[in-house]
C-alpha cells in the first residue's frame, strides 16, 4: 500500500473509532436515561394489554372444573406464542415482593420486576395463572431475522457504516490536500521557491494553500533581492578594492619612515581581508540561493589526500593533522562544495587545537558522518547552535569573518544532511558533517 494511502487510512481509523465510541456512549447513555424515565409507563402499557387476555383466560378456567385445569393449560399452551402455566399461590413469595403479593391476593394483575412475567390469581382458588416469559417467544414460530441479537447486530452495522463511509471520504480528501501542501512546504524548505501551489478541494485547507502560495512568492522576491544585492556588492566592492591595492603597490615609502611603512603594511592587510570578505560573502550567497547541489560518487581516500595537500605541516608548533583510514570507500557529494566545507572545518580546528586535529569518516544509521576532532578548548553547549549562524564569532580571529561554519551548515543542508558540534574524545570539539548515504 502506498505511503499516502497508509497515512490517510490510519487517520481515518483514528477518527472513525473516536467518533463511533463517542456516539455509542452518548446513545447508550440516552437510551438508559429514557428507559429509566419511561419504565413505569411501559409497565402500565403491558398491564393494559394483558387485561383482556387475562379476563378471557379466567373465564375459561371458571367454566372448567379445577380437576381439569392441567389439561386445559396444555390445550391453551398450544395456542400461545409464550409459555402459560398455573402455580400455587404459596410459591408466589419466591418471585414477588410484599406489595405485589398483597395486590395479587386481592385478584389484581401483577408484573414481575423485569416485566417478563404476569401473575393473576384464578377466582375462587389458591392457584395463580402465570404468563411469560414474554422476552423469549417460541423459537419455532420466530424467523431468524426476528431475533433480538440479529436486530442489534444489524442496527450496529448500519450505525457504524453511516458514520464510517462519509468520514472516510472526508478524511481521504482532507489527507490528500494536506499531503500535497506538505510536499509544497518541503519543496519551499529545500529552496524550490517557484513550486506551483497544488489544487485543493477541501475548503478547510484552502486558507493554508493561499498562505503557502503567498509565502512562496514573498520568499522569491526576497531571494531575488538578495541575489541582486550580493552581485552588486561584489561588483561594486571589488573595483575600489582593486584600485586601492594598485595605489598601495605604487606607493613608495623609504626606510627613513618606519611608521609610514608599518601603516602601509596595515592598509595592505586590511585590503586583503576586505577582498576575502567579499569573496566569502559571494560564495555564501551562491550556496544559499541554490536549491540543491549536483552530486557525484567520490573516492574518500582521494578526498582526504587532497585535503592533506591543502593543509601541509607548517612547523613543529602547528597542530598535527591526521586522517583516519575510512571504512567507507566512497560517498556521494559535490566535490567542490565538500572540499570547501571540510576545508573550513579543518582550518577552524587548526586555529583552536593545541597539538592534534583528526579527520574521520564512519557510517551512522542511514547516513555518513565526517568528523573533525581537535584537542582545543571546545565549544560551550549554549553556543553550539549559534556558532553556525552567519557572521558569528565566539572569539575574534584575524583570518576569520564568521562565515566558515555558516557555509558548512548550508552545504550540509543542500546535500540533504546537517552539521553540528559536540564534545570530542580528544578533549576539544568535534564538528560533524552528516550526509545521507546514497
PASE-328913 format. One record per residue (C-alpha): x, y, z; residue in one letter. Coordinates in steps of 0.1 Angstrom, whole numbers, plus 5000, padded with zeros to 4 digits. Example, Ala and Ser with C-alpha at 12.3 -4.5 7.8 and 13.67 -1.06 7.14 Angstrom:
// PASE-328913
<rec px="5123" py="4955" pz="5078" resn="a"/>
<rec px="5137" py="4989" pz="5071" resn="s"/>
***
This chain:
// PASE-328913
<rec px="5000" py="5000" pz="5000" resn="x"/>
<rec px="5015" py="5034" pz="4991" resn="x"/>
<rec px="5026" py="5057" pz="5020" resn="x"/>
<rec px="4999" py="5082" pz="5011" resn="x"/>
<rec px="4971" py="5056" pz="5014" resn="x"/>
<rec px="4986" py="5043" pz="5047" resn="x"/>
<rec px="4986" py="5078" pz="5061" resn="x"/>
<rec px="4950" py="5087" pz="5054" resn="x"/>
<rec px="4938" py="5052" pz="5063" resn="x"/>
<rec px="4955" py="5055" pz="5098" resn="x"/>
<rec px="4939" py="5089" pz="5102" resn="x"/>
<rec px="4905" py="5075" pz="5092" resn="x"/>
<rec px="4908" py="5047" pz="5117" resn="x"/>
<rec px="4917" py="5070" pz="5145" resn="x"/>
<rec px="4889" py="5095" pz="5138" resn="x"/>
<rec px="4864" py="5068" pz="5130" resn="x"/>
<rec px="4870" py="5048" pz="5162" resn="x"/>
<rec px="4868" py="5080" pz="5182" resn="x"/>
<rec px="4835" py="5091" pz="5165" resn="x"/>
<rec px="4819" py="5056" pz="5169" resn="x"/>
<rec px="4829" py="5052" pz="5205" resn="x"/>
<rec px="4817" py="5087" pz="5213" resn="x"/>
<rec px="4783" py="5082" pz="5196" resn="x"/>
<rec px="4779" py="5048" pz="5212" resn="x"/>
<rec px="4785" py="5062" pz="5247" resn="x"/>
<rec px="4761" py="5091" pz="5240" resn="x"/>
<rec px="4734" py="5068" pz="5225" resn="x"/>
<rec px="4737" py="5042" pz="5253" resn="x"/>
<rec px="4735" py="5069" pz="5280" resn="x"/>
<rec px="4705" py="5085" pz="5263" resn="x"/>
<rec px="4687" py="5052" pz="5260" resn="x"/>
<rec px="4694" py="5043" pz="5296" resn="x"/>
<rec px="4680" py="5076" pz="5308" resn="x"/>
<rec px="4650" py="5073" pz="5286" resn="x"/>
<rec px="4643" py="5037" pz="5298" resn="x"/>
<rec px="4646" py="5048" pz="5334" resn="x"/>
<rec px="4621" py="5076" pz="5328" resn="x"/>
<rec px="4596" py="5055" pz="5309" resn="x"/>
<rec px="4598" py="5023" pz="5329" resn="x"/>
<rec px="4566" py="5029" pz="5348" resn="x"/>
<rec px="4548" py="5038" pz="5316" resn="x"/>
<rec px="4559" py="5006" pz="5300" resn="x"/>
<rec px="4546" py="4985" pz="5329" resn="x"/>
<rec px="4512" py="5003" pz="5327" resn="x"/>
<rec px="4511" py="4996" pz="5289" resn="x"/>
<rec px="4519" py="4959" pz="5293" resn="x"/>
<rec px="4494" py="4956" pz="5321" resn="x"/>
<rec px="4467" py="4972" pz="5299" resn="x"/>
<rec px="4475" py="4949" pz="5270" resn="x"/>
<rec px="4473" py="4918" pz="5292" resn="x"/>
<rec px="4440" py="4927" pz="5309" resn="x"/>
<rec px="4419" py="4914" pz="5281" resn="x"/>
<rec px="4438" py="4882" pz="5277" resn="x"/>
<rec px="4437" py="4875" pz="5314" resn="x"/>
<rec px="4400" py="4881" pz="5315" resn="x"/>
<rec px="4393" py="4856" pz="5288" resn="x"/>
<rec px="4416" py="4830" pz="5303" resn="x"/>
<rec px="4399" py="4835" pz="5337" resn="x"/>
<rec px="4366" py="4829" pz="5320" resn="x"/>
<rec px="4378" py="4796" pz="5305" resn="x"/>
<rec px="4392" py="4784" pz="5338" resn="x"/>
<rec px="4360" py="4794" pz="5357" resn="x"/>
<rec px="4339" py="4773" pz="5332" resn="x"/>
<rec px="4362" py="4743" pz="5337" resn="x"/>
<rec px="4363" py="4721" pz="5367" resn="x"/>
<rec px="4395" py="4726" pz="5388" resn="x"/>
<rec px="4405" py="4690" pz="5383" resn="x"/>
<rec px="4407" py="4696" pz="5345" resn="x"/>
<rec px="4428" py="4727" pz="5348" resn="x"/>
<rec px="4461" py="4709" pz="5339" resn="x"/>
<rec px="4446" py="4695" pz="5307" resn="x"/>
<rec px="4431" py="4730" pz="5299" resn="x"/>
<rec px="4465" py="4746" pz="5304" resn="x"/>
<rec px="4482" py="4721" pz="5280" resn="x"/>
<rec px="4455" py="4729" pz="5253" resn="x"/>
<rec px="4458" py="4767" pz="5258" resn="x"/>
<rec px="4496" py="4765" pz="5256" resn="x"/>
<rec px="4494" py="4752" pz="5220" resn="x"/>
<rec px="4475" py="4784" pz="5211" resn="x"/>
<rec px="4500" py="4809" pz="5227" resn="x"/>
<rec px="4534" py="4821" pz="5214" resn="x"/>
<rec px="4547" py="4823" pz="5250" resn="x"/>
<rec px="4546" py="4799" pz="5280" resn="x"/>
<rec px="4514" py="4796" pz="5300" resn="x"/>
<rec px="4512" py="4777" pz="5334" resn="x"/>
<rec px="4495" py="4776" pz="5367" resn="x"/>
<rec px="4513" py="4777" pz="5400" resn="x"/>
<rec px="4503" py="4776" pz="5437" resn="x"/>
<rec px="4498" py="4808" pz="5455" resn="x"/>
<rec px="4522" py="4796" pz="5482" resn="x"/>
<rec px="4550" py="4797" pz="5456" resn="x"/>
<rec px="4544" py="4834" pz="5448" resn="x"/>
<rec px="4566" py="4848" pz="5476" resn="x"/>
<rec px="4596" py="4833" pz="5458" resn="x"/>
<rec px="4592" py="4855" pz="5428" resn="x"/>
<rec px="4573" py="4886" pz="5440" resn="x"/>
<rec px="4578" py="4912" pz="5467" resn="x"/>
<rec px="4553" py="4920" pz="5495" resn="x"/>
<rec px="4534" py="4949" pz="5478" resn="x"/>
<rec px="4529" py="4927" pz="5447" resn="x"/>
<rec px="4518" py="4898" pz="5468" resn="x"/>
<rec px="4491" py="4919" pz="5485" resn="x"/>
<rec px="4479" py="4931" pz="5451" resn="x"/>
<rec px="4479" py="4895" pz="5438" resn="x"/>
<rec px="4459" py="4883" pz="5468" resn="x"/>
<rec px="4432" py="4908" pz="5460" resn="x"/>
<rec px="4429" py="4895" pz="5425" resn="x"/>
<rec px="4449" py="4922" pz="5408" resn="x"/>
<rec px="4473" py="4917" pz="5378" resn="x"/>
<rec px="4509" py="4918" pz="5388" resn="x"/>
<rec px="4541" py="4920" pz="5367" resn="x"/>
<rec px="4575" py="4907" pz="5376" resn="x"/>
<rec px="4602" py="4934" pz="5383" resn="x"/>
<rec px="4617" py="4929" pz="5348" resn="x"/>
<rec px="4583" py="4929" pz="5331" resn="x"/>
<rec px="4588" py="4895" pz="5315" resn="x"/>
<rec px="4560" py="4876" pz="5335" resn="x"/>
<rec px="4524" py="4884" pz="5345" resn="x"/>
<rec px="4507" py="4869" pz="5376" resn="x"/>
<rec px="4469" py="4869" pz="5384" resn="x"/>
<rec px="4451" py="4847" pz="5409" resn="x"/>
<rec px="4424" py="4825" pz="5395" resn="x"/>
<rec px="4390" py="4833" pz="5411" resn="x"/>
<rec px="4378" py="4810" pz="5438" resn="x"/>
<rec px="4411" py="4791" pz="5441" resn="x"/>
<rec px="4446" py="4792" pz="5455" resn="x"/>
<rec px="4461" py="4789" pz="5421" resn="x"/>
<rec px="4479" py="4817" pz="5401" resn="x"/>
<rec px="4479" py="4819" pz="5363" resn="x"/>
<rec px="4514" py="4828" pz="5350" resn="x"/>
<rec px="4520" py="4841" pz="5315" resn="x"/>
<rec px="4556" py="4845" pz="5302" resn="x"/>
<rec px="4585" py="4848" pz="5297" resn="x"/>
<rec px="4574" py="4874" pz="5271" resn="x"/>
<rec px="4610" py="4881" pz="5261" resn="x"/>
<rec px="4615" py="4846" pz="5247" resn="x"/>
<rec px="4587" py="4836" pz="5224" resn="x"/>
<rec px="4585" py="4801" pz="5209" resn="x"/>
<rec px="4616" py="4797" pz="5187" resn="x"/>
<rec px="4597" py="4775" pz="5162" resn="x"/>
<rec px="4574" py="4804" pz="5154" resn="x"/>
<rec px="4600" py="4831" pz="5150" resn="x"/>
<rec px="4622" py="4837" pz="5119" resn="x"/>
<rec px="4659" py="4840" pz="5124" resn="x"/>
<rec px="4659" py="4877" pz="5113" resn="x"/>
<rec px="4634" py="4885" pz="5141" resn="x"/>
<rec px="4659" py="4877" pz="5167" resn="x"/>
<rec px="4669" py="4905" pz="5191" resn="x"/>
<rec px="4706" py="4897" pz="5186" resn="x"/>
<rec px="4703" py="4899" pz="5149" resn="x"/>
<rec px="4684" py="4932" pz="5152" resn="x"/>
<rec px="4711" py="4946" pz="5174" resn="x"/>
<rec px="4739" py="4935" pz="5151" resn="x"/>
<rec px="4722" py="4949" pz="5120" resn="x"/>
<rec px="4715" py="4982" pz="5137" resn="x"/>
<rec px="4751" py="4985" pz="5150" resn="x"/>
<rec px="4764" py="4977" pz="5115" resn="x"/>
<rec px="4741" py="5004" pz="5099" resn="x"/>
<rec px="4751" py="5029" pz="5125" resn="x"/>
<rec px="4789" py="5023" pz="5120" resn="x"/>
<rec px="4786" py="5024" pz="5082" resn="x"/>
<rec px="4766" py="5056" pz="5084" resn="x"/>
<rec px="4795" py="5072" pz="5103" resn="x"/>
<rec px="4824" py="5054" pz="5086" resn="x"/>
<rec px="4816" py="5059" pz="5050" resn="x"/>
<rec px="4811" py="5097" pz="5050" resn="x"/>
<rec px="4840" py="5101" pz="5074" resn="x"/>
<rec px="4863" py="5080" pz="5051" resn="x"/>
<rec px="4857" py="5102" pz="5021" resn="x"/>
<rec px="4861" py="5133" pz="5042" resn="x"/>
<rec px="4894" py="5122" pz="5057" resn="x"/>
<rec px="4907" py="5110" pz="5023" resn="x"/>
<rec px="4900" py="5144" pz="5007" resn="x"/>
<rec px="4915" py="5162" pz="5037" resn="x"/>
<rec px="4946" py="5140" pz="5038" resn="x"/>
<rec px="4951" py="5142" pz="5001" resn="x"/>
<rec px="4951" py="5180" pz="5002" resn="x"/>
<rec px="4973" py="5182" pz="5033" resn="x"/>
<rec px="4997" py="5157" pz="5018" resn="x"/>
<rec px="5000" py="5179" pz="4986" resn="x"/>
<rec px="5005" py="5210" pz="5007" resn="x"/>
<rec px="5031" py="5192" pz="5028" resn="x"/>
<rec px="5051" py="5184" pz="4996" resn="x"/>
<rec px="5048" py="5221" pz="4986" resn="x"/>
<rec px="5062" py="5232" pz="5020" resn="x"/>
<rec px="5090" py="5207" pz="5018" resn="x"/>
<rec px="5099" py="5220" pz="4983" resn="x"/>
<rec px="5100" py="5255" pz="4997" resn="x"/>
<rec px="5122" py="5244" pz="5026" resn="x"/>
<rec px="5146" py="5228" pz="5001" resn="x"/>
<rec px="5148" py="5261" pz="4981" resn="x"/>
<rec px="5124" py="5254" pz="4953" resn="x"/>
<rec px="5106" py="5287" pz="4957" resn="x"/>
<rec px="5089" py="5286" pz="4923" resn="x"/>
<rec px="5069" py="5254" pz="4931" resn="x"/>
<rec px="5033" py="5257" pz="4920" resn="x"/>
<rec px="5006" py="5256" pz="4946" resn="x"/>
<rec px="4985" py="5224" pz="4943" resn="x"/>
<rec px="4948" py="5224" pz="4936" resn="x"/>
<rec px="4929" py="5216" pz="4968" resn="x"/>
<rec px="4892" py="5205" pz="4970" resn="x"/>
<rec px="4887" py="5209" pz="5008" resn="x"/>
<rec px="4876" py="5243" pz="5020" resn="x"/>
<rec px="4893" py="5237" pz="5054" resn="x"/>
<rec px="4928" py="5238" pz="5039" resn="x"/>
<rec px="4923" py="5265" pz="5012" resn="x"/>
<rec px="4934" py="5293" pz="5035" resn="x"/>
<rec px="4966" py="5273" pz="5042" resn="x"/>
<rec px="4972" py="5269" pz="5004" resn="x"/>
<rec px="4968" py="5306" pz="4999" resn="x"/>
<rec px="4992" py="5313" pz="5028" resn="x"/>
<rec px="5018" py="5290" pz="5014" resn="x"/>
<rec px="5015" py="5304" pz="4979" resn="x"/>
<rec px="5018" py="5340" pz="4993" resn="x"/>
<rec px="5048" py="5330" pz="5014" resn="x"/>
<rec px="5065" py="5313" pz="4984" resn="x"/>
<rec px="5060" py="5345" pz="4963" resn="x"/>
<rec px="5074" py="5367" pz="4990" resn="x"/>
<rec px="5104" py="5344" pz="4995" resn="x"/>
<rec px="5111" py="5345" pz="4958" resn="x"/>
<rec px="5111" py="5383" pz="4959" resn="x"/>
<rec px="5134" py="5384" pz="4990" resn="x"/>
<rec px="5158" py="5358" pz="4975" resn="x"/>
<rec px="5159" py="5377" pz="4942" resn="x"/>
<rec px="5166" py="5409" pz="4960" resn="x"/>
<rec px="5194" py="5392" pz="4980" resn="x"/>
<rec px="5209" py="5379" pz="4947" resn="x"/>
<rec px="5209" py="5413" pz="4931" resn="x"/>
<rec px="5223" py="5429" pz="4962" resn="x"/>
<rec px="5251" py="5403" pz="4966" resn="x"/>
<rec px="5261" py="5407" pz="4930" resn="x"/>
<rec px="5260" py="5444" pz="4932" resn="x"/>
<rec px="5280" py="5445" pz="4964" resn="x"/>
<rec px="5306" py="5420" pz="4950" resn="x"/>
<rec px="5309" py="5440" pz="4918" resn="x"/>
<rec px="5310" py="5474" pz="4934" resn="x"/>
<rec px="5333" py="5463" pz="4962" resn="x"/>
<rec px="5359" py="5446" pz="4941" resn="x"/>
<rec px="5365" py="5476" pz="4918" resn="x"/>
<rec px="5375" py="5501" pz="4946" resn="x"/>
<rec px="5395" py="5474" pz="4964" resn="x"/>
<rec px="5415" py="5467" pz="4932" resn="x"/>
<rec px="5421" py="5504" pz="4928" resn="x"/>
<rec px="5432" py="5506" pz="4964" resn="x"/>
<rec px="5456" py="5476" pz="4961" resn="x"/>
<rec px="5470" py="5492" pz="4929" resn="x"/>
<rec px="5475" py="5525" pz="4946" resn="x"/>
<rec px="5492" py="5509" pz="4976" resn="x"/>
<rec px="5515" py="5490" pz="4953" resn="x"/>
<rec px="5525" py="5523" pz="4937" resn="x"/>
<rec px="5533" py="5540" pz="4970" resn="x"/>
<rec px="5569" py="5541" pz="4979" resn="x"/>
<rec px="5579" py="5547" pz="5015" resn="x"/>
<rec px="5616" py="5549" pz="5023" resn="x"/>
<rec px="5634" py="5532" pz="5052" resn="x"/>
<rec px="5637" py="5565" pz="5070" resn="x"/>
<rec px="5599" py="5565" pz="5076" resn="x"/>
<rec px="5592" py="5533" pz="5097" resn="x"/>
<rec px="5558" py="5545" pz="5108" resn="x"/>
<rec px="5547" py="5550" pz="5072" resn="x"/>
<rec px="5559" py="5516" pz="5063" resn="x"/>
<rec px="5540" py="5500" pz="5092" resn="x"/>
<rec px="5509" py="5519" pz="5082" resn="x"/>
<rec px="5513" py="5508" pz="5046" resn="x"/>
<rec px="5515" py="5471" pz="5056" resn="x"/>
<rec px="5484" py="5475" pz="5077" resn="x"/>
<rec px="5465" py="5490" pz="5048" resn="x"/>
<rec px="5476" py="5462" pz="5026" resn="x"/>
<rec px="5464" py="5436" pz="5052" resn="x"/>
<rec px="5430" py="5454" pz="5055" resn="x"/>
<rec px="5425" py="5455" pz="5018" resn="x"/>
<rec px="5433" py="5417" pz="5016" resn="x"/>
<rec px="5408" py="5410" pz="5043" resn="x"/>
<rec px="5381" py="5430" pz="5026" resn="x"/>
<rec px="5387" py="5411" pz="4994" resn="x"/>
<rec px="5385" py="5378" pz="5013" resn="x"/>
<rec px="5353" py="5390" pz="5030" resn="x"/>
<rec px="5337" py="5400" pz="4996" resn="x"/>
<rec px="5346" py="5366" pz="4981" resn="x"/>
<rec px="5333" py="5347" pz="5012" resn="x"/>
<rec px="5300" py="5367" pz="5011" resn="x"/>
<rec px="5295" py="5359" pz="4974" resn="x"/>
<rec px="5302" py="5322" pz="4980" resn="x"/>
<rec px="5278" py="5322" pz="5009" resn="x"/>
<rec px="5250" py="5339" pz="4989" resn="x"/>
<rec px="5256" py="5315" pz="4959" resn="x"/>
<rec px="5252" py="5284" pz="4981" resn="x"/>
<rec px="5222" py="5299" pz="5000" resn="x"/>
<rec px="5201" py="5306" pz="4970" resn="x"/>
<rec px="5208" py="5273" pz="4951" resn="x"/>
<rec px="5181" py="5247" pz="4958" resn="x"/>
<rec px="5204" py="5217" pz="4956" resn="x"/>
<rec px="5240" py="5208" pz="4946" resn="x"/>
<rec px="5250" py="5184" pz="4918" resn="x"/>
<rec px="5264" py="5153" pz="4934" resn="x"/>
<rec px="5288" py="5126" pz="4922" resn="x"/>
<rec px="5303" py="5095" pz="4937" resn="x"/>
<rec px="5337" py="5104" pz="4952" resn="x"/>
<rec px="5366" py="5084" pz="4964" resn="x"/>
<rec px="5371" py="5091" pz="5001" resn="x"/>
<rec px="5408" py="5083" pz="5001" resn="x"/>
<rec px="5414" py="5108" pz="4973" resn="x"/>
<rec px="5393" py="5134" pz="4990" resn="x"/>
<rec px="5414" py="5130" pz="5022" resn="x"/>
<rec px="5446" py="5132" pz="5002" resn="x"/>
<rec px="5435" py="5164" pz="4985" resn="x"/>
<rec px="5427" py="5179" pz="5020" resn="x"/>
<rec px="5460" py="5169" pz="5033" resn="x"/>
<rec px="5478" py="5186" pz="5005" resn="x"/>
<rec px="5458" py="5217" pz="5011" resn="x"/>
<rec px="5469" py="5219" pz="5048" resn="x"/>
<rec px="5506" py="5209" pz="5048" resn="x"/>
<rec px="5525" py="5210" pz="5081" resn="x"/>
<rec px="5539" py="5245" pz="5088" resn="x"/>
<rec px="5563" py="5237" pz="5116" resn="x"/>
<rec px="5567" py="5219" pz="5150" resn="x"/>
<rec px="5544" py="5245" pz="5166" resn="x"/>
<rec px="5514" py="5238" pz="5143" resn="x"/>
<rec px="5488" py="5212" pz="5152" resn="x"/>
<rec px="5493" py="5178" pz="5136" resn="x"/>
<rec px="5466" py="5169" pz="5110" resn="x"/>
<rec px="5457" py="5132" pz="5109" resn="x"/>
<rec px="5433" py="5113" pz="5086" resn="x"/>
<rec px="5419" py="5081" pz="5099" resn="x"/>
<rec px="5416" py="5053" pz="5073" resn="x"/>
<rec px="5379" py="5053" pz="5063" resn="x"/>
<rec px="5358" py="5021" pz="5064" resn="x"/>
<rec px="5336" py="5036" pz="5037" resn="x"/>
<rec px="5355" py="5038" pz="5003" resn="x"/>
<rec px="5331" py="5061" pz="4985" resn="x"/>
<rec px="5304" py="5087" pz="4992" resn="x"/>
<rec px="5280" py="5108" pz="4971" resn="x"/>
<rec px="5285" py="5146" pz="4973" resn="x"/>
<rec px="5296" py="5176" pz="4954" resn="x"/>
<rec px="5334" py="5176" pz="4954" resn="x"/>
<rec px="5340" py="5214" pz="4954" resn="x"/>
<rec px="5313" py="5221" pz="4980" resn="x"/>
<rec px="5325" py="5193" pz="5002" resn="x"/>
<rec px="5361" py="5204" pz="4999" resn="x"/>
<rec px="5350" py="5239" pz="5009" resn="x"/>
<rec px="5331" py="5227" pz="5039" resn="x"/>
<rec px="5358" py="5203" pz="5052" resn="x"/>
<rec px="5384" py="5229" pz="5045" resn="x"/>
<rec px="5366" py="5254" pz="5067" resn="x"/>
<rec px="5362" py="5228" pz="5095" resn="x"/>
<rec px="5399" py="5218" pz="5094" resn="x"/>
<rec px="5410" py="5254" pz="5093" resn="x"/>
<rec px="5388" py="5262" pz="5122" resn="x"/>
<rec px="5401" py="5232" pz="5141" resn="x"/>
<rec px="5437" py="5241" pz="5134" resn="x"/>
<rec px="5432" py="5276" pz="5148" resn="x"/>
<rec px="5419" py="5263" pz="5181" resn="x"/>
<rec px="5437" py="5230" pz="5185" resn="x"/>
<rec px="5467" py="5226" pz="5208" resn="x"/>
<rec px="5485" py="5198" pz="5191" resn="x"/>
<rec px="5463" py="5175" pz="5171" resn="x"/>
<rec px="5434" py="5175" pz="5146" resn="x"/>
<rec px="5418" py="5142" pz="5134" resn="x"/>
<rec px="5395" py="5138" pz="5104" resn="x"/>
<rec px="5375" py="5106" pz="5102" resn="x"/>
<rec px="5345" py="5091" pz="5084" resn="x"/>
<rec px="5321" py="5064" pz="5096" resn="x"/>
<rec px="5286" py="5051" pz="5090" resn="x"/>
<rec px="5259" py="5061" pz="5114" resn="x"/>
<rec px="5224" py="5048" pz="5109" resn="x"/>
<rec px="5213" py="5055" pz="5073" resn="x"/>
<rec px="5240" py="5081" pz="5066" resn="x"/>
<rec px="5277" py="5090" pz="5067" resn="x"/>
<rec px="5294" py="5112" pz="5093" resn="x"/>
<rec px="5326" py="5131" pz="5086" resn="x"/>
<rec px="5340" py="5142" pz="5119" resn="x"/>
<rec px="5368" py="5168" pz="5126" resn="x"/>
<rec px="5382" py="5165" pz="5161" resn="x"/>
<rec px="5406" py="5188" pz="5179" resn="x"/>
<rec px="5421" py="5190" pz="5214" resn="x"/>
<rec px="5414" py="5227" pz="5219" resn="x"/>
<rec px="5391" py="5243" pz="5244" resn="x"/>
<rec px="5359" py="5231" pz="5228" resn="x"/>
<rec px="5325" py="5248" pz="5223" resn="x"/>
<rec px="5302" py="5255" pz="5252" resn="x"/>
<rec px="5267" py="5238" pz="5249" resn="x"/>
<rec px="5250" py="5272" pz="5249" resn="x"/>
<rec px="5269" py="5283" pz="5218" resn="x"/>
<rec px="5267" py="5251" pz="5197" resn="x"/>
<rec px="5237" py="5262" pz="5176" resn="x"/>
<rec px="5246" py="5299" pz="5174" resn="x"/>
<rec px="5280" py="5291" pz="5161" resn="x"/>
<rec px="5266" py="5280" pz="5127" resn="x"/>
<rec px="5249" py="5314" pz="5121" resn="x"/>
<rec px="5264" py="5339" pz="5096" resn="x"/>
<rec px="5289" py="5364" pz="5110" resn="x"/>
<rec px="5290" py="5348" pz="5144" resn="x"/>
<rec px="5325" py="5345" pz="5160" resn="x"/>
<rec px="5329" py="5333" pz="5195" resn="x"/>
<rec px="5365" py="5346" pz="5195" resn="x"/>
<rec px="5378" py="5373" pz="5172" resn="x"/>
<rec px="5405" py="5360" pz="5148" resn="x"/>
<rec px="5424" py="5380" pz="5122" resn="x"/>
<rec px="5417" py="5353" pz="5095" resn="x"/>
<rec px="5380" py="5347" pz="5102" resn="x"/>
<rec px="5348" py="5365" pz="5093" resn="x"/>
<rec px="5321" py="5342" pz="5109" resn="x"/>
<rec px="5311" py="5327" pz="5075" resn="x"/>
<rec px="5331" py="5295" pz="5075" resn="x"/>
<rec px="5308" py="5274" pz="5098" resn="x"/>
<rec px="5277" py="5290" pz="5082" resn="x"/>
<rec px="5289" py="5278" pz="5048" resn="x"/>
<rec px="5294" py="5243" pz="5064" resn="x"/>
<rec px="5258" py="5243" pz="5076" resn="x"/>
<rec px="5244" py="5254" pz="5042" resn="x"/>
<rec px="5265" py="5229" pz="5023" resn="x"/>
<rec px="5253" py="5201" pz="5046" resn="x"/>
<rec px="5217" py="5212" pz="5041" resn="x"/>
<rec px="5220" py="5214" pz="5003" resn="x"/>
<rec px="5232" py="5178" pz="5004" resn="x"/>
<rec px="5201" py="5167" pz="5024" resn="x"/>
<rec px="5221" py="5164" pz="5057" resn="x"/>
<rec px="5231" py="5186" pz="5086" resn="x"/>
<rec px="5260" py="5198" pz="5107" resn="x"/>
<rec px="5266" py="5200" pz="5144" resn="x"/>
<rec px="5292" py="5201" pz="5171" resn="x"/>
<rec px="5297" py="5181" pz="5202" resn="x"/>
<rec px="5324" py="5170" pz="5227" resn="x"/>
<rec px="5355" py="5153" pz="5212" resn="x"/>
<rec px="5373" py="5123" pz="5226" resn="x"/>
<rec px="5405" py="5144" pz="5223" resn="x"/>
<rec px="5391" py="5168" pz="5248" resn="x"/>
<rec px="5381" py="5196" pz="5225" resn="x"/>
<rec px="5353" py="5200" pz="5199" resn="x"/>
<rec px="5340" py="5175" pz="5173" resn="x"/>
<rec px="5324" py="5191" pz="5143" resn="x"/>
<rec px="5303" py="5166" pz="5124" resn="x"/>
<rec px="5291" py="5168" pz="5088" resn="x"/>
<rec px="5261" py="5144" pz="5085" resn="x"/>
<rec px="5254" py="5133" pz="5049" resn="x"/>
<rec px="5227" py="5109" pz="5036" resn="x"/>
<rec px="5241" py="5076" pz="5023" resn="x"/>
<rec px="5230" py="5073" pz="4986" resn="x"/>
***
